[in-house]
Amino acid sequence: MQFVLFLNQLIGLLFIMCYSYQVCYILVPFIKKEKKIYNAAEQNRLAVLISARNEARVIGHLIESIKAQTYNPELIDVYVVADNCTDNTADIAESLGANVYKRFDNVNIGKGYALNFLLDKINNKHGNDYYDGYFVIDADNILDNRYIEEMNKMLSGGYNVVTSYRNSKNYGDNWISAGYGLWFLRESKYLNYSRMLMNTSCAISGTGFLFDKEIAKNLNGWKYYLLTEDIEFTVDHVIRDYKIGYCHRAVLYDEQPNTFRQSVRQRMRWAKGYFQVLCNYGPRLVKGVFGKNKFSCFDMSMSIVPALMLTIFGGVINITAAITGLLTGVSVQPVLQSFFGGMCSMYLLMYVIGLITTITEWKKIYTSAFKKLLYTFTFPIFMITYIPISIMAFFKKVEWKPIVHSEAKSLADIKSVN
């Protein structure tokens, strides 16, 4: 049991060593000013790529929010891949002016394959020089009216890849949707914005990003098919010395799962996807730490490697020790005290991070003041549930499955909640 206690202390120390720099990220927006990276934005021709599977309830609001953009509508084309749909998603999208392609493939399942199919259709129709940039947006999203205009400024400023501020459509549903929402707000403000201010590479997060035609030509389609194709895309481009930009003025609203079952399924896919990225890109990423793009590779390494491995290792060790102690009659109290002490420390850290994010992003969180404060207490619980989910993902076969979206809200509906 003493050895287990030593391992718990060692794991705690390694966590501090690996992630203390991210605590420093919280200070960056308060001490460093944003630099203007463009003079006059070019009027680029842009394509919006939407992968949709049975999204009839929500896709209309997304397309309407695209049509309501302040950017020149003649320079925006919307493309939808109706991926294995059994509802009228395609009909709704087409009636609203989108270019729609239907895809039926029960073997190659997932967003990555759908995006590759869609880009192939576009290239066959226009070639890969027609559009200056390509947005990747999920069907349940809503865009702020200036979203495309602000992202285009970053594209004109020289960034090949740009990600955006990710807000929530349904923050106030319950502690689960709020857990997601608060994490993405923290990721936007205190990871990507801080990275941007420090002139290092940011990371895309599932949806709400833009890449230019240089990237499109190099890819010749979409070549990322792991369970977390966004992380795969990010890591691959960081390794290849691209700097991913971040635009905090471009706001996207995303629907979050609000049932624990859906949340477990989604986060298990994310955890498994991290393992896949680690296996496929880990050696090159670690090698990059000693190359030209040192800090960005280190930053991305810390994002995918230590947390998962240390969490799984610590969880398995403590569970094994507890079971062994119960079977052999050896007291497990010291191990349990050590484990729960670590959980309390994690809870406190996550609470502080959640509280800081809630206070600074208060006006951007669309729910009641009571819920905003309440969900700072439940946010650490949401994050701690990643531990058993990550352990299950390590041992279990995980496949891509769609998340049901039902929050049919307009931008006005979202902002009217208080």
Phi, psi and omega in degrees: 000328178297325179294321178295319178298319177298317180296321178298318178294321179295317179297318177299319179295318179296321176301315180297316181296322185281328191240003179298329180294331179288335173294323177296331177304327182298330182280334189303311182298341182270343186239351183237134181270149179283137177263140176283126187253004182217155174260294177230124183288135175287155176269087183276149174273126190233143175247136176255119182259125182233119174263122187228132175232107182053056182247031184301329184286335190240337189295332179299317180295324177298309182297323177297322179290331175289319179293338182269008182293151176284347180286153180305114184296338180288347181255009179240125173240133181257129179238131180237130169258114176277097193267104179056039182282143174242007177243197185259033176306313183299317181296317180295313181298318181293322180294338180263009173096006179281153171274116190245135175233132180266137180232131177231107182207109181265007177259304179269089187256136176136163184298322181301316179292323179294319178295320178297319177300316183292316179296326177297318178297317181294316180296322178294328182276318188240343190084169185265015175252354187289317181259142178276336181203157183230122173272144169245113185230137177279153188295336181272358185282161171229138181255136170299153188300332181261011187303304185293322178301314181291319178295323179296327177299320179292320177298316179293335179281359173109003179276133177281331179225135181223136174246171191229177179282123185255109179254183187240139175283329190226045182307317189274008181302306179192186185293338180284308178298324178292325177299313175299309185302316181292323178296317181290326174295317177296319179298319180292309187280317190248009167240291186293318180295320178295318177300318180299315180295330180271003176063038174240174187284139174269184181229136175281159187221075171081304185216168175074050176220165186226134172231151188270179185289339175296315177297316181300319179294317180297321181282326187052052185123205177236119190246027183240111189238007178290171183296336173241077184294336178291315178293321178300314178300313180301307184298317181300319182282330173294317178300322182273015171071029170270144177255115181276125181270171180222134180242103183284346179276347178264109188252129178240141178249130189237140177277133180253147174302145179234013172241145184294325180297312178296321181296316178298316180298316181292314183288334174293322176296318178299314181298315178297321178298323177298319177299317180297316179297319179301314181293322185275329187237352185308306181301318180291326179292315178296321177299323180294336178300332181257011181254209185290318186263057193302301189293319180298319178293320176298314181300313180291326176299316179294332181287333185244343189259293193296316186303311181296310186293317180292322179297312181295314181300313180295318180297314181296317180299314183289321178295316179298316180296320180295316180295316180298317180297319179294323181285329184260355179083007178280138181298129179255006183302315179299321180294316180296320178297318179296316182296311182289332173296319177296320179295322179295319178296318179295318179301314183297316180298313181294326178296316180297316179298315179295321181293315179299316180296317180298316182294313185286332181254020188310311185288345181265356178262116187262083172198180183290157178300322180300314181292323178304314180288318180302317186283352169290333178279329181272343180304314178300325178295317177303316182291322181294331178294347173297335184297301178296327180296317179294322179295317178296319182296327181295324186260344187255147173286128183237133178237158179289129175224142182290151174260131181286131178245133184223359182279085181276083184237145171270173177299320179296321178299317182297313186283347181279348182282134178208000000 
